[in-house]
Amino acid sequence: MDDSLFSKLDLLEQKIRELVEQNFELSQKISNFEKSLIEKEKLINQLNKKNNELKTDYNKLKIGKAFASGSNKEETDEAKKTIEKLIKEINLCIAELDE
């Protein structure tokens, strides 16, 4: 074979090695991104849970305030409706347990 063919083969081999190396580096990056994504999803779930807890606490405080102050009829009516709804849900749960 002539030198030109050898040099082309060497160049091809070099390019293949570079591609293999790039492939490895990209695989590492993908793995790191996947780990980061999992961590972010866990954080989002934790924050959503905390947000729901805070909403529940806020609603409880709002109901308590409505009954404690007694001055705002709209808040008191809303609190009564909420409590009535909760009582209905409890009664449904009790009925299901009795079955």
N, C-alpha and C positions, 0 to 999 in steps of 0.2 A: 504494500500500500504506500501511497505517497504521503508526504508530510502534510499536505492540505487536508487529507481525510483524517489523519491523526489529530490535527489541531481542531478540526470540526468535532470529532468525537470527544476530545478533552473539553471543549467549550460546552458541548451537550451535557457531559457529565457534571461539569461545574454548575450549569443551570439547573440540572435535576437536584443536585445537593442544596442549592439555594432555595428551590421550591419546597423541598422536604423540610428544611429549616423554617421557612416561612409558615408552612403548614403546621409544624409543631408549635411555633409561637402563637399562631392564630387559635389553635386548639387550647392552649393555655389561657389566652384571653377569654375565649368563650367559656371555659370552665370558671374563671374568676367572675365573669358577668353573671353566670348562672347562680353562683354562690351569693353574689351581691343581691340578685333578684330575690332569692329565697329569704335573705335577711330583711329586705325591704318589705316583702309580703308579710313576714312575721310582725314587723313594726306596724304596718298598716292595720293588721288584725288587732294588735294590742291597742292601737289608738282608737279604732272603731269600737272596741269593747269599752274602753274608758269613756268615750263619747256617749255611748248608750247609758252607762252608769251615771254619768253627769246629767243626762237628760232626765233619767228616772229620779235622781235626787232633786233636780230643779222642780219637777212636777210635784214631788212630795212637799217640797218647801212652799210651793205656790198654793197647794191645797191647805196646808197648815196655816199659812198666812191669811188665807181667805176666811178660815174659821176663827182665827185668833183676833183679827181686826173686826170682822163682821160689818165693816162700814161699806165696802164695795159690793153691791148686790150682784153685779155681773160676775165677779170673781167667786163669790159664794155660790151662785147658781152653777157655775162651771165646776166648782169643787164637788158640789152635790151630785152632778151628773157623772163625774168621774167615779165617785164612790159607788153610785148606783150601778154603774157599768161593772166595776170590780165585784160587787156583790152578785150580780148576775153570772159573771164568769165563775165565781166560787161555787154558786149553786149548781151550775152546769157540771163542774168538776165533781162535786159531791154526788150528783145524779149518776154520772158515769161510773163512779166508784161503787155505787149501790147496785149497779147492774150485774 
